[in-house]
Amino acid sequence: FRSWFPYLRWVQSTPLKLKEAEEAFLKYIKTPSEGSYVSAGELDGRKSYIWTRKFMSKKKQKPGAAPLVMVHGMGAGLAMFSLNIDALTEHADVIAIDLPGFGRSTRTSFSSDHVEAEQQYVDMLEEWRKSMHLDKMNLMGHSFGGYLTASYSLQHPSRLQNAILVDPWGMPVRPDNYESKRRFPFWAKAIFSVAQNFNPLAGFRVSGPLGPGLVQRLRPDIIRKYKDLIEEENLNVIGDYLYHCNAHHPSGEAAFHSLMTGLAWAKRPMLPRLKERDQQVPLTVLFGSNSWITTIAQDSFKEHGVENVSVHVVEEAGHHVYADQPQAFHHILQGALA
């Protein structure tokens, strides 16, 4: 019935529409890319695939040179790094992925147990690396992707040239009564108030056909970040992309929900765990000076037994450091990739 009358769908999105939305966004990148589905192993007997785009460096790379692998945050997809690809491919091959459960990747059904769900993500990233035949990589994760990057670095340090965390979620231990003392943006309060009992973007899908317009109205701040890349009259491609990324089965959100507690805190905070990492692997951490994520000073990392760490606070940047201050972001990453 719905195939005959597609406009009667409550959630008006399909994998084809997501593909078209991604391509409409990525066409503003000058660097050519190749996209493919790459095996990430099996989970509960079902094969999983990670949607992967590879952007070749403008400079000839040495054989076996480690690429930069970019991992997005919760509710996003690889196209959100469109502002950065052209600059970063000046220095390295860039590979951007959609995390399992997000974007165009397999909507894997993760465990409801937070420890097991985190391990499943790490295992899938490792299976993906093997399928890509990467000996080493510079693994960069934003927000939730930063949490997973840190977790991966704990178990597979020999595969990393550098671990790069961009405004990472889930790092410190949750202080008592923290939410009553800190001012969060309205959208963050709205999302995480829903997320106490439901998947974070459940309200977005419940809105059905109103969803695309809601993205445009609730997150104009994100959309405006791309005005230097995309003409003003075409900025709607960003809202369309975010809508189609998040209108499908929310298995990635469900995994994130199992990992979180309270307002944006992890059940297994990452900072106290990082003392167990291989300290020979450099750790580069970026925070936005205006972000709702807690900034952790370099001394605090060292107090937790974390060595070989470089912390950068990017002025005038919020949570989306890579889009708020792209030039500063590129400069810091260039140093990490050197």
Buried (B, 14 or more C-beta within 10 A) or exposed (E): EEEEEEEEBEBBBBEEBBBBBBEBBBEBBEBEBEBEBBBBBEBEEEEBBBBBBBBBBEEEEEEEBBBBBBBBBBBBBBBBBBBBBBBBBBBBBBBBBBBBBBBBBBBBBBBEEBEEBBBBBBBBBBBBBEBBEBEBBBBBBBBBBBBBBBBBBBBBBEBBBBBBBBBBBBBBEBEEEBBEEEEBBEEBBBBBEBBEEBBBBBBBBEBEEEBBEBBBEBBEBBBEBBEEBBEEEBBBBBBBBBBBBBBBEBBBBBBBBBBBBEBBBBBBBBBBBBEEBBBEBBBBBBBBBBBBBBBBEBEBBEEBEBEBBBBBBBEEBBBBBBBBBBEBBBEBBBEBBE
